[in-house]
Amino acid sequence: REKINSGEGLDPDSYEWTDPSVEFNRRLGPQGETPEAVENLYFTMMLLLSGVRAARDRLLMDCDMGKVGDAQACQVLRSILTHPVFDDPSIEAASHRLRSHALKNSNSLWEARMRTRDLMRIMNCVQCNKCRFHGKISTLGLSTALQLSVGHRGAGGDAVKIHRVELAALVTAVGKFSSGIDLCLEMQP
């Protein structure tokens, strides 16, 4: 949409251009190809928010110890982590639902772990380097949220044991999913 508004030229030889609203409705609208995708986006965002909530104390401690960039980066991260949404218990709904599903069957936990590995392997097949890079960051962020929600035994993971790169991917994934939700809200009638 930004490209359309900026007047950037479109190369009709490289791809067939369609109106973004029409394409959104075709793919994600109520009568589209995958209308449940938007609901899945919200569920995943709740899972990511739950992961950030679980890692909040660790991230704030890293800010206090000077392990997170410069003072401006810490200030931005601190403003995000102190947002009231992280104090709302309803963001734990997705995490509780996933945890109870994983504990129903001993194989479910193993299958969830294998799915995140499969997602990371699939990202290796993406041809565009930028797309592969952003896809791997999002996949690592989602995997980190799953690790914090479910852990190895189904009781949740320890944020202190999570690597800083994984925490950075988690926060980045929240930003990416937030932008995706903003776009969906803008496109929906």
N, C-alpha and C positions, 0 to 999 in steps of 0.2 A: 504494500500500500504506500509506503514511503517513496518507493521508486516512481509510482504513478503520480503522486502529489508533487514530487520534485521535477517532473517532466523528463526524467531520464529516458533516453531512447531505448526502445525494445527491438531486439533483433528477431524478426519473424522467421528467419531462416534457421535459427538454432532451436526454437521451440514454438509451439502454438500457444499464443497468449489467450488467457481466459480471465474474465473479471473475477477478482478475489472473492467477492460476495457469492457469486454463482458457484465458484469452486468450493467454497466453505460449505454452502448448503448441499451441494452434490455429495460431498464426502462426510460431513459431520452434522448436517441438519437433521431434524426429526424424521424425515423420510429419506435421508441420505444413506450411503453405503455402510457407515459405521456410526450410528447415532449414539451408541454407548461410549464412544471414545472420549467425549467431553466429561462424562461421569467418571471414567477411569482416570482422566487427567486430575480431577478434583480429589479422587481417592489417593492418587500418588502424591499429590501436593500435601495432603494431610499426613501421609507417611513421612515425607521429607521434613515437614514442620515438627513432627514428633521426634525425628532424629536430631534436629537442631536443638529442640528442647532438652533432649537427653544429654547433649554435648555442650549445652550452654555454659555450665560452670567451668568446664575444661577450656572452652574458648575464651571466656572472661579471664581465667587464670593465665592463659597464654598472653593475653593483652597486657595484663599487669606485669608479667615477667619480660615484656618487650620482645616476644617471639613472633609477633604479628606485625610485619611491615613497620611503617612509621607511625607517628602520633595521629596523623589524619586517618590512616587506615583503621587504627584502633578505635578512634572516635566514631567512625561510620559503623564498624562492626558492633560496637557497644550500643549504638542507637538502634540497630536492628535487633540485637539480642534482648534489649530491655522493652521491646514492643509488647503491649498487653496481650497480643494474640498468643504469645508463648505461655501465658499464665492461664489461658482458657483450657479447662480440662477436656473440652470437646475435640481438640486436635488429637487426642490420644485414641479416638474411636477407631481409626484405621489400624493403628498399631495393635490395639487389643483384639480387633477382629482377625488380623493376620496371625497374631500369637496364638489365639484359641484354635484357629484352623490348623496351624502347624503342630500343635500339641495333640490333636485328635488322633494322628497316626504318626508313628515314629519315622516313616518314610517321607512324610511331607516336609520335614525340616531339611532332610538331605536333598530332596527335589528342589526346594527353594534355593539352596546354595548352588546346585548345579545349574539352575536357570540363570542366575547372575553370571556364572562363568560362561554359559552359552551366549548371553548377551554381549559380553566383552569379546568373545571370539567372533561373533557376527560383525562387530564393528571393524574387525580387521579386513573384512570383505568390501568395505565402503571405499570407492575409488577416489573420491575427492578428499584431499588431505585435511582441509578445514572441517569438513563434515565428519570425518573419522575422529579427529581430535575432539570436537565438541561432543560427539556421540560417546566417546570413551569417558570424558569428564562427567557427563550426565549419568552414564551407566555406573561409574565408580561412586558417584554421589548417592544414587539409588541403592547400590550395594551396601554402602556405609549406613544408610538409614535402616536397611533390613538387618544389618549386623547389630545396630544399637537397639532395634525393636525386638528381634528374636534371639540373637546370639547363637552360640553353639548348641545349647541345650533347650532353648525355648523360653528362657527367663529374661532375655535381654543381654546386651553386651555392655562392657565397661568402657566408658568414654575415655578413660585415662589410657587404655591400651590401644586406642585407635591412632593411627599414624596421622601426622599433620596434613599430609597430602590428601588423605581420605576426608579429613574434616574440611579442607579447602574445597574439595570436589562436592561435598554435601552442601555447603553454603552456596556455591556456584550453581548447583542443580536447583536449589530453591529459587534463585534469581531467574534461571531459565524457565522453570515451570510457571513462575509468577508472570513472566512476560507472555507465555503461552496462554495463560488464563485471561490476561488483559486483552489479548488479541481475540480470544473466543467471545468475551463479553462485548467487545467492539463489533464483532461480525454478526452476533445473534440479533435477530429482529426485535 
